Amino acid sequence: MSQGSRDSIFPPLTNPMSRTGNQTSNTEFILLGFGNLPELQILLFLLFLVIYIATMAGNIVIFVLVVADQHLHTPMYFFLGNLSCLETCCSSTILPKLLAGLLTGDRTISFSGCLTQYYFFGSLLGTECLLLSVMSYDRYLAICNPLHYAVRMSGRACLQLAAGSWTGGFLCCGITTLLISQLSFCGPNGIDHFFCDLIPLVKLSCSDPHLMETLAFALSLIFLLVPFLLTLMSYICIIATILRIPSMTGRQKAFSTCSSHLIVVSIYYGTLLIVYMFPTTDILSNFKKVLSVIYTVLTPLVNPFIYSLRNKEVQQALKKTCRKLMFGLC
């Protein structure tokens, strides 16, 4: 491909931070996403639209029930309410732009818009990784140390753990966003992804990538590997305790619940570890894009059903709320 034809497809970017006089130069990126599948654009649009609506509905219902129903004002449901809020925000950060691109074909995004999307998505992602480890610790205390549960999971402790998760995620991603804003982008502006993420952005930069790659690896250790290992240890202790339950029925019920949680958490952390800790090669590039769909689109969809809607307390609260609404309308 000649230089002229390449520039016609991917117009060169100037340094996003460079200035001409008193004006900051405006730049745009192109989210290539699923553009190599033009015949499937409408089908993908309908699929992601249904997923988005179901994700929003499920998570908003859980959040509203946790806030409104007094019986759900417990540590476990407090964290589940936080998780539902996270999933709602995370889906709204990625999917509306993806849906608009699939429908209209316009996949451009401004440099500031790209940074904003990365900041909020990265912050929510880091927060969720920390929150999932907190939730596993909550279940570990409830099952393995029930006598100490009320003290260790007091209202104040729950607020501190949740606030620490949110603060850690947003503070960490704020630092990486600031560093990305200092990079220069002077080459092609096509992002080989369906949203603005750290690794695809760094690959487009003309600056030395070693600092950002080292930082990305370090953050992956702190926010992915460590929470995953803590979560895994908690569930191993939980399963070991469950196996000592004398009642076969009780043991099967508890093991079924914990195993489903562990499977979902393992898939979530596993896809993240592969995407962010394995080197990106031409062979792995498309595979990582598929894995990204799992933790950005599918996980927010299934979490309400795995963690909340199967619980009897949530089902009862939902039935009670539906009856109130029906009688109120009548």
N, C-alpha and C positions, 0 to 999 in steps of 0.2 A: 504494500500500500504506500503510495507516495505521501510526502509530507503535507502537500496541499489537500489531498483527499482526507487525510487523517484529521487535519485541523478543521475541515468542514463538518466532521462528525463530532469531534470533541474540541471545541474552541479553547485555546489556551487561556489559562487563568493567570492573572497577576497576583502578586502577594496580597492576601486579604487584608493585611495590616498596613500596606503601603499607602502613602498619601500623595495626592496631587494638589498642591496648594493647601487649602483648608478642607478638601473633600477626601473622604475615605472611599477608595475604589470599591464598587459593588461587584461581587462575583456570584456565580451560580454553579451548583453541582447538578449532575444528572444521575438520579437513582435508577440504574439500569434494571435492577430487580429481576422481574420475570419477562423482560422485554424480548428475550430470545425465544419466547413461546407466543407469538402473536395470535395464533389460531385458538389459544386457550384463554385469552384475556377476559372475555365475557364470562366464561365458566369460572375462572378464578375470582372474578369480581363477585359473582353470586355466592360462591362458596365462602369467601372471606366476609361478605356482608352478613350471611346467616350466622357465622361463627361470632362475629362482633356483636350482633344483637343478642344472641344467646349468652355470650360472656357478660355483657353489661347487665342483662336482666338477672342472671343468676347471682352475680356478685353484689348488685345493688339490693336485691331481696335479702341476702344474708346480712349485709351491713345494716339495713333498716331494722330487721328483726332483732339483731344484737343490741341496737340502740334502744328500741322501743319496748322490748319484752323484759320484764324484771327477772324472769327465771333464767335468762341468758346472761345475766350480769355476773359471770364467773371468769376466772383467769383464762380458761381455755377459750371461751367464746369471745373474750376481749381480744385475744390474739387473732382469732379467726376473723373478727371484724376488721382488724388492721390488715390482715391478708387480703380480704375482699376489697378493701379500699385501695390497696396497692395494685391488685389485678385490674381494677376498673381504670385507674390512672395509667397503668402501663399499656393496656390495650388502646386507650385513647391517645397515647403518644405515638403509636406506630400505625394502627390500622386506618384511621381516617385519611392520612396522606397516601397510604398504599391503595386504598379503594379509589381515591380521586385519580391517581395515576393510571389504574387499570381501566377506569371508565372513560377518561378524557384523553389518555395517551400523553398528557403533560406530566413528565416525571422530574421536572426541574425543581430545585429547592435552593434558596439563597444561602449564602455562607452563614449569616446570622441564624437563619431558620434551621440549618443543619446543626450548628452548635447547640441551639436551644433543644432540638429533638434529642441529640446525644446526651446533653446534660440531664434532662428529666428521665430519659430511659435508663441511662447508666446509674443515676441516683436511685431510682426505683428498683433496679436490678440488684444493686448492692444491698439495699434495705431488705429486699425479700430474702436474699441469701442469709443475712443475719437473723431475720425474723423466723425463718424456718428452723434454725438451730435453737432459737429461744423456745419455739413451740415444742420441739423435741425434748428440751430440758424440762419444760412444764409437764409433759406426759411422763417423763422419767420420774420426776418427783411424785406425781400423783399415783403411779403404779408401784414404784420401787421403794419410795420413802413417804408413804401417806401420812405418817405421824408428824412429819416436818413440813408437810405441804402448805398448810394454812399460814405458817410463819414465813416461810421462804417466798411464797407467792401472795404476799399481802398486796393490797391495792397500790401502795406506794412502790413496791418492788416491780409490779407489772408495768406501771407507768414509766419507771426508770428503764426497764428492759426495752419497752417499745420505743421510748424516746431515744435511747441509745442506738437502736437499730436505724431509725429514721435519720438521726443526726449523722451517724457514721457514713451512711450511704450518700447523703447529699454533700457532706463535707469532702469526702474522698473524690467524688466525681467533679466537684467544683474545682479541685486542684488540677485534675487532668484536663478539664475543659479550658481552664486558663492557659495551660501549656499548649494545647492544640491551637488556641487562638494566636499564639506566637509563631506558629509554623508558617512557612511560605509555600504557596501552591502556584507553581509556574508551568505546569504541564497539563496533560489531559484532565478533564474534570468529570469523567464518568465513574461513579462509585459502583463497583460490582456487588451491589447489595440492594435490599428493598427498604433499608432505612440507614440513617447515618450512625455508623458504629466506629469504635476507636481504630481497629486494625485496618479496615478499608480506607479510612481517612489518612492514617499515617502512611499507607502505601502510596497515596497520591502526592504526598508532600515532597518538595524538593530539598527539604532540610535533612540533616543527618537523623536517621530513624532510630539509632541505637538507644538514645535516652528514653524515648517513648516506648520502645519495645521492652526495655528493661523495666520501666515503670509498670507497663501492662502486665508483665509476668509477675512482678512483686505484688501487685494488687490482686491478681488471680489467686496467688497463694493465700493472701490475707482474707479475701472476701469469698473465695470459692472453696479452695482445698481445706482450709482450717474449719469453716462452718460445716462442710460436708463430713469431715472426720468426726467432729463433735456430734453431729446428728446421727451418724452411723453408730458411734459408741453408745449413744443414748438408746437407740432402738435395739442394739444387741443386748443391753442390760434389761430392757423392757421384755424382749422375747424370752430371755433366760428366766425372768420372774414369772412370765405367763406359763411357761412350761412346768412350773412347780405348782400351778393351780390344781387342786385335786379333782375338781369337777370337769369332766370331759366337755360338757356343753359350754361352760364358762370359758374354758381354755380355747375352744374352737372359735367362739365369738370374739374374744379379745385378740386372738392371733389373726383372724380374718381382717379386723379393723387395722391393726398395726402393720400387717403385711402389705395391705393396699397403700397405706401411707408411705411405707418404706419404698415400695416400687415407684410411686410417683416422685418422691424426693430423689431417688437414685437416678431416674431418667432425667429429671430437671438438672441436678448437679452434674451428671455425666455428660449431657450435651454441652453444658457451659464449659466444663473442663476441656473437652475436645476442641471447642471453638476458640477458646481464649488461651489455652496453654500448649496446644500443638502448633507447630509451624505451619503457616499457610502456603501450600504449594498449588500448582495448577490442577493437580489431581484432586486435592482436598477442597478446593475452592467451592465448587458446586455442592459437594457433600456438606460442607459447613453451612451453606445457605439453607439447605434442607433442614439441618439440625436447628438452625436459628428459628425456623417456623415452629418447632416444637416448644421452645421456651418462651417465644414471644406471642404465639397465637394459641396453641393447643393447651398449654399448661394453665393459663388463665381461664380457659373454658372448662376444664375438668376439675380444677381445684374445689369449686363450690360443691360439686357432687361427691367428691372423694372425702372431703374434710367435714362438710356441714350438712348437706341435705339428706344424708343417710342417717343422721343422728335423730333419735326419737324426740329429744327436746326441741330441736329445730323444726321437725315435722309438726309437733303439737303447736308450737308458736305460730307456724305458718297457717295451720288450720284455724287457729283462734283468730288470727288477723283477717283471714278470708271471710270467716263468719261475721266478724264485726263490719267489714266492708259491705257484705251482702245485706245485712240488716240495716246498715246505714243508708244504703241506696234505696231499700224498700221503704 
